[in-house]
Amino acid sequence: MFSIVSKFPKALWIVAIAHGVTDLSSGALLVALPFLKAKFSLTYAQVSAIALMQNLTSSASQPLFGYFSDRNPRPWLMPAGCLLSGVAMLASLWAPYYYLTLVFTAIAGLGMAAFHPEAAKTASQLSGKAKGKGVSLFAVGGNAGFAVGSLLLATLLYGGFSIKVLLYILPYALLGIPLIQMTRKLIRPEGKKPGSLKSFRSSINWPLLSLLGMVLSRSTVAAGISTFVPLYYVSYLHGSEIYASSLLTVYLATSAFGTLMGGAMSDRYGSKRVMIYSILPISLLLYLFPIAGDIGAFVVLSLASILLSATFTSSLILAQRMMPNNVGMASGLTIGLSVGLGAMGVLALGKVADVWGMPLIFTVLACLPIIGFVLTLFVKEPEEVAPGLTVQISK
């Protein structure tokens, strides 16, 4: 696996690490919610509002940031968005009132939204011809940050809230200087037309809408697994919390392998082909999950995670190729809006569980990849025409 990413420039590694640091706030919020509930004596609805606030601001506004990035490249959005997400997340923990926590959580989401389109576009351009591998490295950085963010804040809150929570900002401070230096050295490709609403409208067609529909179905499946696997084992089967958390850990860990392999195979075989062969088997795996047994559940979820991650990388690459003059917008639509809407789909799945029972959730989830497969059939893969991006080396 190391050979896949070992030859990339230092600048791409910095962008990938910055993606991880920015997404620390997404993972940290999962640990912060119980702390905030106890601090303000919140109801579950009020706790849900905090999570919803971050999700809405970080996902719904990404296409807008992508549009402005396409109109005029703004590399400064990467360090600014990264730092803003960390500072606002930390401020939400110190806020003396609930409404201020909501405000700071929203600001943290805006910081993440500002970072992602510009960073995803930069990662694609820095990757040269090996866009699949480069974008997959960028995506793995975000996955790692999400996982580490929960662990980092849990460690800092262990034993109670104290001044040591300020250490949460340390990764942002350490990355700030190299990230700013890297963005100052970026040389934008010449001859590339700036993105506009006209170029965006011209790229809207059935193949692109089909791709976004596939991303929406895939995102709903991914969010559904993360949400309902622990609930299925702990709340429905009254099983071990350790076993449920172990399943989720394995599911999240194997996604890194799938992300890297999906990017490498997209470079070699094409993004559409990767999606075609990856998404349909997920349906069978989710159908087998409730009857797979203790060990079989680990195998099923691991395979599903690898295939889901492969479709994420390939869909992001393909969206950027289908919108060559609006790469930032393409990144905002796939990473932000569609993924955010997929998370909102979990609310509908929760209603299904309340009315018809928890086991039906996995039947519904098993049907969604079939829809994604059908939509992928209408996707057309264009030729790669976008120029690369370089970093000026100071002599």
C-alpha positions as CSV (number, residue, x, y, z in Angstrom):
1,M,0.0,0.0,0.0
2,F,2.9,2.3,0.8
3,S,4.1,2.2,-2.8
4,I,0.8,3.7,-3.9
5,V,1.5,7.0,-2.2
6,S,5.3,7.1,-1.7
7,K,6.1,9.2,-4.8
8,F,3.8,12.1,-4.2
9,P,5.2,15.6,-3.7
10,K,5.5,17.1,-0.2
11,A,2.8,19.6,-0.9
12,L,0.2,16.9,-1.4
13,W,1.2,15.3,1.9
14,I,0.7,18.6,3.6
15,V,-2.8,19.0,2.1
16,A,-3.7,15.4,3.1
17,I,-2.5,16.0,6.7
18,A,-4.3,19.3,6.8
19,H,-7.5,17.4,5.8
20,G,-6.9,15.2,8.8
21,V,-6.4,18.1,11.2
22,T,-9.5,19.9,9.8
23,D,-11.6,16.8,10.3
24,L,-10.5,16.4,13.9
25,S,-13.5,18.6,14.7
26,S,-16.0,16.1,13.1
27,G,-14.7,13.3,15.3
28,A,-14.3,15.4,18.4
29,L,-18.0,16.5,18.2
30,L,-19.0,12.8,18.9
31,V,-17.2,12.9,22.2
32,A,-18.2,16.5,23.0
33,L,-22.0,15.8,22.8
34,P,-22.2,13.8,26.0
35,F,-20.1,16.4,27.8
36,L,-22.3,19.3,26.5
37,K,-25.4,17.4,27.4
38,A,-24.3,17.1,31.0
39,K,-22.9,20.7,31.1
40,F,-26.1,22.4,30.0
41,S,-28.6,19.6,31.1
42,L,-29.8,19.3,27.6
43,T,-32.5,17.1,26.1
44,Y,-31.7,14.7,23.4
45,A,-33.4,17.0,20.9
46,Q,-31.1,19.9,21.9
47,V,-28.0,17.6,21.7
48,S,-29.2,16.5,18.2
49,A,-29.5,20.2,17.2
50,I,-25.7,20.7,18.0
51,A,-24.8,17.8,15.7
52,L,-27.2,19.0,13.0
53,M,-25.8,22.5,13.2
54,Q,-22.3,21.3,12.3
55,N,-23.6,19.0,9.6
56,L,-25.7,21.6,7.9
57,T,-23.1,24.4,7.9
58,S,-20.3,22.1,6.8
59,S,-22.2,20.3,4.0
60,A,-24.7,22.8,2.6
61,S,-22.2,25.6,2.2
62,Q,-19.4,23.6,0.5
63,P,-20.7,24.1,-3.0
64,L,-20.8,27.8,-2.4
65,F,-17.2,27.9,-1.3
66,G,-16.4,25.7,-4.2
67,Y,-18.0,28.1,-6.6
68,F,-16.0,31.1,-5.3
69,S,-12.8,28.9,-5.4
70,D,-13.5,28.2,-9.1
71,R,-14.1,31.8,-9.9
72,N,-10.8,32.9,-8.3
73,P,-8.4,30.4,-6.6
74,R,-8.2,31.1,-2.9
75,P,-5.4,28.9,-1.4
76,W,-5.7,30.9,1.8
77,L,-9.0,29.2,2.5
78,M,-7.1,26.0,3.4
79,P,-5.2,27.4,6.4
80,A,-8.0,29.7,7.3
81,G,-10.7,27.0,7.2
82,C,-8.5,24.5,9.0
83,L,-7.7,26.9,11.9
84,L,-11.2,28.2,12.1
85,S,-12.6,24.7,12.6
86,G,-10.3,24.0,15.5
87,V,-10.6,27.3,17.3
88,A,-14.4,27.3,17.0
89,M,-14.6,23.7,18.2
90,L,-12.6,24.5,21.2
91,A,-14.7,27.6,21.8
92,S,-17.9,25.5,21.8
93,L,-16.5,23.6,24.8
94,W,-15.8,26.7,26.7
95,A,-19.0,28.6,25.8
96,P,-21.0,29.5,28.9
97,Y,-24.4,29.3,27.2
98,Y,-26.1,26.7,25.0
99,Y,-26.9,29.2,22.2
100,L,-23.2,30.2,22.1
101,T,-22.3,26.5,21.7
102,L,-24.6,26.3,18.7
103,V,-23.0,29.4,17.2
104,F,-19.5,28.1,17.6
105,T,-20.4,24.7,16.3
106,A,-21.9,26.4,13.2
107,I,-18.6,28.4,12.8
108,A,-16.6,25.2,13.1
109,G,-18.7,23.7,10.3
110,L,-18.1,26.8,8.1
111,G,-14.4,26.4,8.7
112,M,-14.6,22.8,7.4
113,A,-16.7,23.9,4.5
114,A,-14.2,26.6,3.5
115,F,-11.3,24.1,3.6
116,H,-12.7,21.1,1.7
117,P,-13.4,22.4,-1.9
118,E,-10.2,24.3,-2.2
119,A,-8.1,21.5,-0.7
120,A,-9.8,18.8,-2.8
121,K,-9.2,20.8,-5.9
122,T,-5.5,21.4,-4.9
123,A,-5.0,17.7,-4.2
124,S,-6.4,16.7,-7.6
125,Q,-4.1,19.2,-9.4
126,L,-1.0,18.3,-7.4
127,S,-1.5,14.6,-8.2
128,G,-0.8,15.2,-11.9
129,K,-1.9,12.2,-14.0
130,A,-2.3,9.9,-11.0
131,K,-5.3,11.7,-9.7
132,G,-6.9,8.6,-8.3
133,K,-4.0,7.9,-6.0
134,G,-3.6,11.5,-5.0
135,V,-7.2,12.1,-4.2
136,S,-7.3,8.8,-2.3
137,L,-4.4,10.0,-0.1
138,F,-6.3,13.2,0.5
139,A,-9.4,11.3,1.5
140,V,-7.5,8.9,3.8
141,G,-6.2,12.0,5.6
142,G,-9.8,13.0,6.4
143,N,-10.7,9.5,7.5
144,A,-7.8,9.5,9.9
145,G,-8.6,12.9,11.3
146,F,-12.2,11.9,12.0
147,A,-11.0,8.8,13.9
148,V,-8.2,10.6,15.8
149,G,-10.4,13.5,16.7
150,S,-12.7,11.4,18.9
151,L,-9.7,9.8,20.7
152,L,-7.9,13.2,21.1
153,L,-10.8,14.9,22.8
154,A,-11.7,11.9,24.9
155,T,-8.2,11.9,26.2
156,L,-8.3,15.6,27.0
157,L,-11.7,15.3,28.7
158,Y,-10.7,12.3,30.7
159,G,-10.9,13.1,34.4
160,G,-13.1,16.1,33.8
161,F,-13.0,19.4,32.0
162,S,-9.7,21.3,32.7
163,I,-7.2,23.7,31.2
164,K,-5.5,20.8,29.4
165,V,-8.4,20.9,26.8
166,L,-6.5,23.8,25.3
167,L,-4.0,21.2,23.9
168,Y,-6.7,20.4,21.4
169,I,-5.5,23.4,19.3
170,L,-1.9,22.1,19.2
171,P,-2.2,20.1,15.9
172,Y,-3.7,23.2,14.2
173,A,-0.9,25.4,15.5
174,L,1.8,23.0,14.4
175,L,0.4,22.6,10.9
176,G,-0.3,26.3,10.4
177,I,3.2,27.5,9.3
178,P,4.0,24.7,6.8
179,L,0.4,24.9,5.4
180,I,0.7,28.7,4.9
181,Q,4.1,28.4,3.3
182,M,2.9,25.7,0.9
183,T,-0.1,27.7,-0.2
184,R,2.1,30.7,-1.0
185,K,4.2,28.6,-3.3
186,L,1.4,27.2,-5.3
187,I,1.6,28.0,-9.0
188,R,-1.8,27.8,-10.7
189,P,-2.0,26.3,-14.2
190,E,-2.0,28.8,-17.0
191,G,-4.8,28.8,-19.6
192,K,-7.4,27.4,-17.3
193,K,-10.7,29.2,-17.6
194,P,-12.2,30.4,-14.3
195,G,-15.4,28.7,-13.2
196,S,-18.7,30.5,-13.5
197,L,-22.4,29.9,-13.2
198,K,-22.5,29.5,-17.0
199,S,-19.9,26.8,-17.0
200,F,-21.6,25.1,-14.1
201,R,-25.0,25.1,-15.8
202,S,-23.4,23.7,-19.0
203,S,-22.0,20.8,-17.0
204,I,-25.4,19.9,-15.5
205,N,-26.7,16.9,-17.4
206,W,-28.2,13.5,-16.7
207,P,-24.8,11.7,-16.3
208,L,-23.7,14.2,-13.6
209,L,-27.1,14.0,-11.8
210,S,-26.8,10.2,-11.9
211,L,-23.4,10.4,-10.3
212,L,-24.6,12.7,-7.6
213,G,-27.6,10.3,-7.0
214,M,-25.2,7.4,-6.6
215,V,-23.1,9.5,-4.1
216,L,-26.3,10.2,-2.2
217,S,-27.3,6.5,-2.0
218,R,-23.7,5.5,-1.1
219,S,-23.5,8.2,1.6
220,T,-26.8,7.1,3.2
221,V,-25.5,3.5,3.4
222,A,-22.2,4.7,5.0
223,A,-24.0,6.9,7.5
224,G,-26.6,4.2,8.2
225,I,-24.0,1.6,9.0
226,S,-22.1,3.9,11.4
227,T,-25.3,4.9,13.1
228,F,-27.3,1.7,13.4
229,V,-24.7,-1.1,13.8
230,P,-23.9,-0.1,17.4
231,L,-27.7,0.4,18.1
232,Y,-28.5,-2.9,16.6
233,Y,-26.1,-4.9,18.8
234,V,-26.5,-2.8,22.0
235,S,-30.1,-1.6,22.0
236,Y,-31.9,-4.3,20.0
237,L,-29.9,-7.4,20.7
238,H,-28.7,-6.2,24.1
239,G,-25.2,-7.4,23.3
240,S,-21.8,-6.2,24.4
241,E,-20.9,-2.5,23.9
242,I,-17.3,-3.6,23.4
243,Y,-18.2,-5.9,20.6
244,A,-20.3,-3.2,18.9
245,S,-17.6,-0.6,19.2
246,S,-15.0,-3.2,17.9
247,L,-17.2,-3.7,14.8
248,L,-17.4,0.0,14.2
249,T,-13.6,0.4,14.7
250,V,-12.9,-2.3,12.1
251,Y,-15.4,-0.8,9.7
252,L,-13.7,2.6,9.9
253,A,-10.2,1.2,9.8
254,T,-10.6,-0.9,6.7
255,S,-12.0,2.2,4.9
256,A,-8.5,3.5,4.5
257,F,-7.4,0.4,2.5
258,G,-10.5,0.8,0.3
259,T,-9.9,4.4,-0.3
260,L,-6.3,3.9,-1.5
261,M,-7.2,0.9,-3.6
262,G,-10.2,2.7,-5.1
263,G,-7.9,5.6,-6.2
264,A,-5.3,3.3,-7.7
265,M,-7.8,1.3,-9.6
266,S,-9.5,4.5,-10.8
267,D,-6.2,5.5,-12.4
268,R,-5.8,2.1,-14.0
269,Y,-9.3,1.0,-15.0
270,G,-11.4,4.2,-14.9
271,S,-13.6,5.6,-12.1
272,K,-16.9,4.4,-13.6
273,R,-15.7,0.8,-13.8
274,V,-14.6,0.9,-10.2
275,M,-18.0,2.1,-9.1
276,I,-19.9,-0.4,-11.3
277,Y,-18.0,-3.4,-9.8
278,S,-17.8,-2.0,-6.2
279,I,-21.3,-0.8,-5.3
280,L,-23.5,-3.8,-6.3
281,P,-21.8,-6.4,-4.0
282,I,-22.5,-4.1,-1.0
283,S,-26.1,-5.0,-1.4
284,L,-25.5,-8.7,-0.8
285,L,-23.1,-8.0,2.1
286,L,-25.7,-5.9,3.9
287,Y,-28.4,-8.5,3.3
288,L,-26.1,-11.1,4.9
289,F,-25.0,-9.0,7.8
290,P,-27.8,-9.8,10.3
291,I,-27.3,-13.5,9.8
292,A,-23.5,-13.5,9.5
293,G,-22.7,-14.5,13.1
294,D,-20.1,-13.0,15.4
295,I,-17.0,-13.4,13.3
296,G,-18.8,-13.2,10.0
297,A,-20.1,-9.8,10.9
298,F,-16.5,-8.5,11.0
299,V,-15.8,-10.0,7.6
300,V,-19.0,-8.6,6.1
301,L,-18.5,-5.1,7.4
302,S,-14.8,-5.0,6.4
303,L,-15.7,-5.9,2.8
304,A,-18.5,-3.5,2.7
305,S,-16.3,-0.7,4.1
306,I,-13.6,-1.4,1.5
307,L,-16.1,-1.3,-1.4
308,L,-17.9,1.8,0.0
309,S,-14.6,3.7,0.3
310,A,-13.6,2.7,-3.2
311,T,-16.8,4.2,-4.6
312,F,-16.2,7.4,-2.6
313,T,-12.8,8.0,-4.2
314,S,-13.8,7.2,-7.7
315,S,-17.0,9.3,-7.5
316,L,-15.0,12.4,-6.3
317,I,-12.5,12.0,-9.1
318,L,-15.2,11.5,-11.7
319,A,-17.2,14.5,-10.6
320,Q,-14.0,16.7,-10.9
321,R,-13.4,15.3,-14.4
322,M,-17.0,16.0,-15.4
323,M,-16.8,19.6,-14.2
324,P,-13.3,20.6,-15.4
325,N,-13.9,24.4,-14.9
326,N,-15.7,23.9,-11.6
327,V,-13.6,21.4,-9.8
328,G,-14.1,23.2,-6.5
329,M,-17.9,23.0,-7.0
330,A,-17.6,19.4,-7.9
331,S,-15.7,18.7,-4.7
332,G,-18.3,20.6,-2.7
333,L,-21.2,18.7,-4.2
334,T,-19.7,15.3,-3.6
335,I,-17.8,15.8,-0.3
336,G,-20.3,18.2,1.2
337,L,-23.8,18.4,-0.1
338,S,-24.4,14.9,-1.2
339,V,-22.7,13.4,1.9
340,G,-24.6,15.8,4.1
341,L,-27.9,14.8,2.5
342,G,-27.0,11.1,3.0
343,A,-26.5,11.8,6.7
344,M,-29.9,13.4,6.8
345,G,-31.3,10.1,5.3
346,V,-30.4,8.5,8.6
347,L,-33.4,10.4,10.1
348,A,-35.7,8.6,7.7
349,L,-34.1,5.3,8.5
350,G,-34.7,6.0,12.2
351,K,-38.4,6.4,11.5
352,V,-38.3,3.0,9.7
353,A,-36.8,1.4,12.8
354,D,-39.4,3.0,15.1
355,V,-42.3,1.8,13.0
356,W,-41.2,-1.6,11.6
357,G,-38.3,-2.6,13.8
358,M,-34.5,-2.4,13.7
359,P,-33.8,-5.5,11.5
360,L,-35.6,-3.9,8.6
361,I,-33.0,-1.2,8.5
362,F,-30.4,-3.5,6.9
363,T,-32.9,-4.6,4.3
364,V,-33.5,-1.0,3.3
365,L,-29.7,-0.3,3.3
366,A,-29.2,-3.4,1.1
367,C,-31.6,-1.9,-1.5
368,L,-29.8,1.4,-1.8
369,P,-26.7,0.1,-3.5
370,I,-28.9,-1.4,-6.2
371,I,-30.3,2.1,-6.8
372,G,-26.7,3.4,-6.9
373,F,-25.7,0.7,-9.4
374,V,-28.6,1.6,-11.8
375,L,-27.7,5.3,-11.6
376,T,-24.0,4.5,-12.3
377,L,-25.0,2.9,-15.6
378,F,-26.0,6.3,-16.9
379,V,-22.7,7.9,-15.9
380,K,-20.2,8.8,-18.7
381,E,-16.5,9.1,-18.0
382,P,-14.9,12.0,-19.8
383,E,-11.2,12.2,-20.8
384,E,-8.8,13.9,-18.4
385,V,-8.1,17.4,-19.7
386,A,-7.3,19.4,-16.6
387,P,-3.7,20.7,-16.2
388,G,-1.7,20.1,-13.2
389,L,-0.6,22.3,-10.4
390,T,2.9,22.7,-9.2
391,V,4.6,24.2,-6.1
392,Q,7.4,26.8,-6.6
393,I,10.6,25.7,-4.8
394,S,12.5,28.6,-3.2
395,K,16.1,28.7,-4.2
